């Protein structure tokens, strides 16, 4: 059961969200009776929180206009959630390059936490490990991110100063549809109005983004995340791999998800045995082939290699090594 102090803080949060809250609504949300709600309101008033009573049919309680809650009033779960969110966001590339904003925000929160809670959070953070190394993410400039988000919301075209992966600089115009975070990188996707083709840009390579006059209407049902993943899967790489795999799309995409492979399912027919799926076309564009044989083996599905021949040799070599290991006896100690 929540402590009275926790319920008083919850009452303050409900009032802080705005509008008039009826006595019945507050009692229901807090899990107490109306008399107890009135006592909690009196406690807030004693703390110089300006709670106003509104009479009438639609009356209740509200905060006086202009009141702002003190800087930090977090419970244990809330403090842990905020700090973990800041740390995980920094590791995953969800934060921007606005100086050391995440570090200073974390420091401010920890500085005002009670010693008891601070010690408990230290224990959690001290035992926490991330599989991805720090510094792997490519974070965008906060001004660019905010400008693009505003343009997407108001459906305004934008002008981008962009540096491509090969160092070429250009000014691009885009009708932006959405922002996507994938594998520690931010992307904006949309259409180049000059040529009417889809475009996806990495935000960390955008030096400046400015809204332009006019507006546009995005296509119905557009899925920015799927557009980015499909674009990444079609990006040019050193090797183009085409396979046929017998199984379901769900089985294959578990190890070769969108952004890694393009899966094309054949038209429905009666050639598939129950539970085996059909021959799915799998296309990949990769820089290296050496990781693919083990992934194909782990899927445990029949497959045929259409190209390249180099992949056939790598798969055969892996099969030979596995067969040799299976036949090998135990070594002498």
C-alpha positions as CSV (number, residue, x, y, z in Angstrom):
1,X,0.0,0.0,0.0
2,X,1.3,3.4,-0.9
3,X,2.4,5.7,2.0
4,X,0.4,8.9,2.6
5,X,3.4,11.0,1.5
6,X,3.5,9.1,-1.8
7,X,-0.2,9.7,-2.3
8,X,0.2,13.4,-1.6
9,X,2.9,13.6,-4.3
10,X,0.6,11.7,-6.7
11,X,-2.2,14.2,-6.0
12,X,0.2,17.0,-6.8
13,X,1.2,15.3,-10.1
14,X,-2.5,14.9,-11.1
15,X,-3.2,18.5,-10.4
16,X,0.0,19.6,-12.2
17,X,-1.2,17.9,-15.4
18,X,-3.8,20.7,-15.8
19,X,-7.5,21.2,-15.7
20,X,-10.0,20.7,-12.9
21,X,-10.0,17.3,-11.2
22,X,-13.3,16.3,-9.4
23,X,-13.2,15.0,-5.9
24,X,-14.6,11.6,-7.1
25,X,-11.9,11.3,-9.8
26,X,-9.1,12.1,-7.4
27,X,-10.4,9.7,-4.8
28,X,-10.6,6.9,-7.5
29,X,-7.1,7.6,-8.8
30,X,-5.6,7.7,-5.3
31,X,-7.6,4.7,-4.0
32,X,-8.9,6.6,-1.0
33,X,-12.2,8.2,0.1
34,X,-13.3,11.8,-0.5
35,X,-12.5,12.9,3.1
36,X,-8.9,11.7,2.7
37,X,-8.5,13.6,-0.5
38,X,-9.5,16.8,1.3
39,X,-6.9,16.1,3.9
40,X,-4.2,15.6,1.3
41,X,-5.3,18.9,-0.3
42,X,-5.0,20.7,3.0
43,X,-1.5,19.2,3.3
44,X,-0.5,20.6,0.0
45,X,-1.8,24.0,1.0
46,X,0.2,23.8,4.2
47,X,3.3,23.3,2.0
48,X,2.3,26.6,0.1
49,X,1.1,24.8,-3.0
50,X,-1.7,27.0,-4.3
51,X,-4.6,24.5,-4.7
52,X,-7.8,26.1,-5.6
53,X,-11.3,24.8,-4.9
54,X,-13.8,25.2,-7.7
55,X,-17.4,25.1,-6.8
56,X,-20.4,24.2,-9.0
57,X,-21.6,21.2,-11.0
58,X,-18.2,20.7,-12.7
59,X,-16.2,21.8,-9.7
60,X,-13.3,20.2,-8.0
61,X,-9.6,21.1,-7.4
62,X,-7.0,22.8,-9.6
63,X,-3.6,24.5,-9.3
64,X,-3.5,28.3,-9.4
65,X,-2.4,29.5,-12.9
66,X,1.3,30.0,-13.2
67,X,2.3,27.6,-10.5
68,X,5.3,25.4,-11.3
69,X,6.3,22.3,-9.3
70,X,9.6,22.4,-7.5
71,X,12.6,21.1,-9.6
72,X,12.7,17.5,-8.4
73,X,10.1,15.4,-6.6
74,X,10.8,11.8,-7.6
75,X,10.1,8.5,-6.0
76,X,12.5,5.6,-6.0
77,X,11.1,4.0,-9.2
78,X,10.9,7.4,-11.0
79,X,14.5,8.3,-10.1
80,X,15.8,5.0,-11.3
81,X,13.8,5.2,-14.5
82,X,15.1,8.7,-15.3
83,X,18.8,7.8,-14.6
84,X,18.6,4.5,-16.5
85,X,16.9,6.3,-19.4
86,X,19.7,8.9,-19.6
87,X,22.4,6.3,-19.4
88,X,20.8,3.9,-21.9
89,X,19.9,6.8,-24.2
90,X,23.5,7.9,-24.3
91,X,24.8,4.4,-25.0
92,X,22.2,3.8,-27.7
93,X,22.7,7.1,-29.5
94,X,19.3,8.4,-28.6
95,X,20.7,11.7,-27.2
96,X,22.1,14.6,-29.1
97,X,25.4,16.4,-29.2
98,X,24.2,19.3,-27.1
99,X,27.5,19.5,-25.1
100,X,27.4,17.3,-22.1
101,X,23.6,17.7,-21.5
102,X,23.1,14.1,-20.5
103,X,26.0,14.1,-18.0
104,X,24.9,17.4,-16.4
105,X,21.3,16.3,-16.2
106,X,22.4,13.1,-14.5
107,X,24.6,15.0,-12.1
108,X,21.8,17.4,-11.2
109,X,19.4,14.6,-10.4
110,X,21.9,12.6,-8.3
111,X,23.0,15.7,-6.4
112,X,19.5,16.3,-4.9
113,X,18.6,12.7,-4.2
114,X,18.4,11.5,-0.6
115,X,21.5,9.6,0.5
116,X,19.5,6.4,1.0
117,X,18.2,6.4,-2.6
118,X,21.5,7.5,-4.0
119,X,23.3,4.5,-2.4
120,X,20.7,2.2,-3.9
121,X,21.1,3.7,-7.4
122,X,24.8,3.4,-7.1
123,X,24.4,-0.3,-6.5
124,X,22.3,-0.7,-9.6
125,X,24.5,1.4,-11.9
126,X,27.7,-0.2,-10.5
127,X,26.4,-3.6,-11.5
128,X,25.1,-2.6,-14.9
129,X,26.9,-3.6,-18.1
130,X,26.2,-2.8,-21.8
131,X,27.1,-5.2,-24.6
132,X,27.6,-2.3,-27.0
133,X,30.8,-0.3,-26.4
134,X,30.4,3.3,-25.5
135,X,31.0,5.8,-28.2
136,X,29.7,3.5,-30.9
137,X,26.6,5.6,-31.6
138,X,26.6,8.5,-34.1
139,X,24.6,11.2,-32.4
140,X,23.0,14.2,-34.2
141,X,23.1,17.9,-33.4
142,X,20.2,18.9,-31.3
143,X,19.4,21.9,-33.5
144,X,19.1,19.7,-36.5
145,X,17.0,17.2,-34.8
146,X,14.5,19.8,-33.5
147,X,14.3,21.6,-36.8
148,X,13.5,18.3,-38.6
149,X,10.9,17.3,-36.0
150,X,9.2,20.7,-36.4
151,X,9.2,20.4,-40.2
152,X,7.8,16.9,-40.1
153,X,5.0,18.0,-37.6
154,X,4.0,21.0,-39.8
155,X,4.7,19.2,-43.1
156,X,7.1,21.8,-44.4
157,X,10.0,21.1,-46.8
158,X,13.5,21.5,-45.5
159,X,16.9,22.4,-46.9
160,X,19.8,20.3,-45.7
161,X,23.5,20.9,-45.8
162,X,24.7,17.3,-46.1
163,X,28.1,15.5,-46.1
164,X,28.0,12.1,-47.7
165,X,30.0,9.1,-46.6
166,X,32.7,9.8,-49.2
167,X,33.1,13.4,-48.0
168,X,31.1,15.1,-50.8
169,X,29.1,18.1,-49.6
170,X,25.8,19.2,-51.0
171,X,22.6,21.1,-50.3
172,X,19.5,18.9,-50.5
173,X,15.8,19.6,-50.4
174,X,13.6,17.1,-48.7
175,X,9.9,16.6,-47.9
176,X,10.5,14.8,-44.5
177,X,8.1,12.1,-43.4
178,X,9.7,10.8,-40.2
179,X,12.7,10.3,-37.9
180,X,14.0,6.8,-37.2
181,X,16.6,5.5,-34.8
182,X,18.3,2.3,-35.9
183,X,21.5,0.6,-34.5
184,X,22.6,3.8,-32.7
185,X,22.1,6.1,-35.7
186,X,19.4,8.7,-36.4
187,X,17.9,8.9,-39.9
188,X,15.4,11.2,-41.6
189,X,13.4,9.8,-44.5
190,X,11.3,11.5,-47.1
191,X,11.1,12.4,-50.8
192,X,13.3,14.6,-52.9
193,X,10.7,16.8,-54.6
194,X,12.9,17.7,-57.5
195,X,13.0,14.1,-58.8
196,X,10.2,12.5,-56.8
197,X,12.4,9.7,-55.3
198,X,12.8,8.4,-51.8
199,X,15.7,9.7,-49.8
200,X,17.2,8.8,-46.4
201,X,19.8,10.9,-44.7
202,X,21.9,10.3,-41.5
203,X,21.3,13.1,-39.1
204,X,24.9,13.1,-37.8
205,X,26.0,14.0,-41.4
206,X,23.6,17.0,-41.6
207,X,25.3,20.3,-40.7
208,X,22.2,22.4,-41.0
209,X,18.5,22.0,-41.5
210,X,16.2,24.9,-42.4
211,X,12.5,25.0,-43.0
212,X,11.4,26.3,-46.4
213,X,8.3,28.1,-47.5
214,X,5.2,26.0,-48.5
215,X,3.9,22.7,-47.3
216,X,3.4,19.1,-48.6
217,X,1.1,16.2,-48.0
218,X,2.8,12.9,-47.1
219,X,1.4,9.7,-48.8
220,X,-1.3,7.8,-46.8
221,X,0.0,5.0,-44.7
222,X,3.7,5.9,-45.0
223,X,5.9,3.9,-42.6
224,X,9.2,5.8,-42.0
225,X,10.8,2.9,-40.1
226,X,10.1,0.4,-42.9
227,X,11.4,2.9,-45.5
228,X,14.7,3.3,-43.6
229,X,15.2,-0.4,-43.2
230,X,14.4,-1.2,-46.8
231,X,16.8,1.6,-47.9
232,X,19.6,0.2,-45.8
233,X,19.0,-3.3,-47.1
234,X,19.3,-2.0,-50.7
235,X,22.4,0.1,-50.1
236,X,25.4,-0.8,-52.2
237,X,28.0,-3.0,-50.6
238,X,30.9,-5.1,-51.8
239,X,28.9,-8.4,-52.1
240,X,25.4,-9.0,-53.5
241,X,24.1,-12.3,-52.1
242,X,21.0,-14.1,-53.4
243,X,19.7,-17.2,-51.7
244,X,16.6,-19.4,-51.7
245,X,15.6,-20.6,-48.3
246,X,12.8,-23.1,-47.5
247,X,10.9,-21.8,-44.5
248,X,8.6,-19.1,-43.3
249,X,9.3,-15.4,-43.5
250,X,9.1,-15.3,-39.7
251,X,11.8,-18.1,-39.3
252,X,14.2,-16.4,-41.7
253,X,13.7,-12.8,-40.5
254,X,14.5,-13.9,-36.9
255,X,18.2,-14.1,-37.9
256,X,18.1,-11.9,-41.1
257,X,15.8,-9.0,-40.2
258,X,14.8,-6.0,-42.3
259,X,17.8,-3.8,-42.7
260,X,20.0,-6.8,-43.3
261,X,18.0,-8.8,-45.9
262,X,15.2,-8.3,-48.3
263,X,12.8,-11.3,-48.3
264,X,10.5,-12.0,-51.2
265,X,7.8,-14.7,-50.6
266,X,6.6,-16.6,-53.6
267,X,2.9,-16.6,-54.5
268,X,0.8,-19.0,-52.5
269,X,0.7,-22.5,-53.9
270,X,0.2,-26.1,-52.7
271,X,3.8,-27.1,-53.0
272,X,4.7,-26.5,-49.4
273,X,4.4,-29.3,-46.8
274,X,2.7,-28.3,-43.6
275,X,5.2,-26.5,-41.3
276,X,8.0,-26.3,-43.8
277,X,7.2,-23.1,-45.6
278,X,8.0,-22.2,-49.2
279,X,11.2,-21.3,-51.0
280,X,11.7,-17.6,-50.0
281,X,14.1,-15.4,-52.1
282,X,16.7,-13.7,-49.8
283,X,18.8,-10.8,-51.0
284,X,21.6,-9.3,-49.0
285,X,24.2,-6.7,-49.6
286,X,27.2,-7.2,-47.3
287,X,30.8,-6.0,-47.0
288,X,32.1,-9.5,-45.8
289,X,30.9,-13.0,-46.4
290,X,32.7,-14.8,-43.6
291,X,29.8,-14.4,-41.1
292,X,27.1,-15.8,-43.3
293,X,27.8,-19.6,-43.3
294,X,27.4,-19.8,-39.5
295,X,24.2,-17.8,-39.6
296,X,22.8,-20.0,-42.4
297,X,23.7,-23.1,-40.4
298,X,22.0,-21.7,-37.3
299,X,18.7,-21.3,-39.2
300,X,18.6,-25.1,-39.8
301,X,16.6,-24.6,-42.9
302,X,17.2,-25.9,-46.5
303,X,18.8,-23.3,-48.6
304,X,20.4,-22.9,-52.1
305,X,23.0,-20.3,-53.1
306,X,22.2,-18.4,-56.3
307,X,25.3,-16.2,-56.0
308,X,28.1,-15.5,-55.3
309,X,30.2,-18.7,-55.9
310,X,32.6,-17.5,-53.1
311,X,29.8,-18.1,-50.6
312,X,29.5,-21.7,-51.7
313,X,33.1,-22.3,-51.0
314,X,32.8,-20.7,-47.5
315,X,29.8,-22.8,-46.7
316,X,31.5,-26.0,-47.9
317,X,34.6,-25.1,-45.8
318,X,32.5,-24.7,-42.7
319,X,30.7,-28.0,-43.3
320,X,34.1,-29.7,-43.7
321,X,35.3,-28.3,-40.4
322,X,32.1,-29.3,-38.6
323,X,32.3,-32.8,-40.0
324,X,35.9,-33.2,-39.0
325,X,35.2,-32.0,-35.5
326,X,32.3,-34.5,-35.3
327,X,34.6,-37.4,-36.2
328,X,37.5,-36.3,-34.0
329,X,38.1,-38.2,-30.9
330,X,38.8,-36.7,-27.5
331,X,42.3,-35.3,-27.2
332,X,44.6,-36.8,-24.6
333,X,45.0,-34.6,-21.5
